[in-house]
Amino acid sequence: MKHFVTLISLLSSAAMVAQTAPGFSITGRIPGLKAGSKIELINTESQSRVESTAADGSFEIKGSVDMPSLFELRFTNPEKLTDIKALQFMVENLPIQVSATHLDSLPLYVGTGNLFGGNYECFSIKAGEAQKEYM
């Protein structure tokens, strides 16, 4: 019976640790982001990616990183696949919020690591210390 109680204790502890595992959650609401738009979060170093789809101008992407890293967040219009908007920012395991006055205010993606234009006063990224240092 002692072993059974110990086993149950260990299993419940493991379940609690699994539920509180660190990770990030990137959420955003951007006017002009069409339902069905493809959203990709890409690690600029390893090129690993997480994908999601926009619904009513909003999105959420979850995952985890080993350490704060530079990522690119790309928004692809399903009606015009060459119209890709993007942002670069530091991702770490905490909630991150992305907002913009309109999708058109975001920089245009013209190649990996290359963003063109955009009005940097019209969008914001609320993240942790790594993003503050990056800025």
Residue pairs with C-beta under 8 A, 6 or more apart in sequence:
21 64
22 64
22 93
23 62
23 63
23 64
23 93
24 62
24 63
24 64
24 65
24 91
24 92
24 93
24 94
24 95
24 96
25 60
25 61
25 62
25 95
25 96
26 41
26 59
26 60
26 61
26 62
26 73
26 91
26 96
26 97
26 98
27 58
27 59
27 60
27 95
27 96
27 97
27 98
28 58
28 59
28 60
28 97
28 98
28 99
28 100
29 57
29 58
29 99
30 57
30 58
30 59
30 75
30 98
30 99
30 100
30 102
30 103
30 106
31 57
31 100
31 101
31 102
31 103
32 57
32 102
32 103
32 104
33 54
33 57
33 58
33 59
33 75
33 103
34 54
34 57
34 77
34 78
34 79
35 54
35 55
35 56
35 57
36 53
36 54
36 78
37 53
37 54
37 75
37 76
37 77
37 78
38 51
38 53
38 74
38 75
38 76
38 78
39 51
39 52
39 53
39 54
39 59
39 61
39 73
39 74
39 75
39 76
40 49
40 50
40 51
40 72
40 73
40 74
40 76
41 49
41 50
41 51
41 52
41 61
41 63
41 71
41 72
41 73
41 91
42 48
42 49
42 71
42 72
42 73
42 74
43 49
43 65
43 69
43 70
43 71
44 69
44 70
44 71
44 72
44 88
44 112
44 113
45 69
45 70
50 61
50 62
50 63
52 59
52 60
52 61
53 59
54 75
61 73
64 93
65 91
65 92
65 93
67 92
68 90
68 91
68 92
68 128
68 130
69 90
69 91
69 92
70 88
70 89
70 90
70 91
70 134
71 88
71 89
71 90
71 91
72 86
72 87
72 88
72 109
72 112
72 113
73 86
73 87
73 88
73 89
73 98
74 84
74 85
74 86
74 109
75 84
75 85
75 86
75 103
75 106
76 83
76 84
77 83
77 84
83 108
84 108
84 109
85 103
85 104
85 106
85 107
85 108
85 109
85 118
86 106
86 107
86 108
86 109
86 115
87 98
87 106
87 107
87 115
87 123
87 125
88 113
88 115
89 96
89 125
89 127
89 131
89 134
90 127
90 128
90 130
90 131
90 133
90 134
91 127
91 130
92 127
92 128
92 129
92 130
92 131
94 127
94 128
96 125
96 126
96 127
96 128
96 131
97 125
97 126
97 127
98 123
98 124
98 125
98 126
99 123
99 124
99 126
100 106
100 122
100 123
100 124
101 122
101 123
102 122
105 118
105 119
105 122
105 123
106 118
106 123
107 115
107 116
107 117
107 118
108 115
108 116
108 117
108 118
109 115
110 116
125 131
